[in-house]
Amino acid sequence: MYNATEQFAEINQANVSNAIRLASFSIENAEKLVSLNINAAKLAIAQAVEGAQAAASVKDVQELLALRAKLAEVGVQSATGYSRTLYELSSEAQAGFSVLAEQTWNAYTKVVASWVEKASQSTPAGSDFAGNDLKSTLAASTAAFDQFQKATRQVVDLAGASVRAATDSAAKESANANAKARRAN
């Protein structure tokens, strides 16, 4: 005989397991982000001290202009590096969350499909339509989830290309501006 209570208990156990995996993954990614920001703050302080010391030792206007160009280039490189690392961490986290969501969805649909099948076998004669409706609803929601996953991947790929192009462009513009400043000196 079919026991719906056992089936619901299995679903709940899977949900708890997934919640634990999600929490662990979230904390792991938060730690990476905190580490990135702490390192960026340390680097910014070190660069500020170095820049202040260099400014204090400037003897003429030419040195000051050269220092300004050098500090601007270092600042742009630091910001670009930070942006790239932040984007990489974000992309990595998004990919991990997508995998987790996909695994969860696949496990959920298998359990629900099994539940629907067992429940439809236990129904009285003539009520096949309810089981068939549940099966078609499950198939439609699975197809919708797959389309959502594909669209999300396309958006992430497009965003990645845009971020890479923007950081490359910023780095090139900074290098060009500094080269012009050096030639003017």
C-alpha angles and dihedrals in degrees: 000000000000117000113198092185092065090049092052090047089055091050091050092049090051090049092053091048091050092048090053091049091048093049092048093048091047092051091047091054093044088054090053091050093048090049091051092051094047091050090047090051091050091049092048091052092047091049092048092052091046091048093048091050091048091048091050091056096049112123104183144013094264091058090047092053092047090048091049091053092046093049091048091052092048090049093051091047091051093048091046092049091048091049092050093049092046090050091048091051091047093048092048091050092046091051091049093049090048092052090048092049092047093049091047093048093048092050091046094050091049092052093045092046089051090047092050091048094050092043092050090052089055096049123104119262115280096031095095091115092070092054092045090050091052091049093050091047090052091049091049093049091049090052090049091050091050091051090049090052092050092049091048091052091051092050092048092049091049092048091049092053091048093050093048091049092048095049092046090049093048092050092049093047091050092050091048093049092049092048089053091048091052092049091050089055 
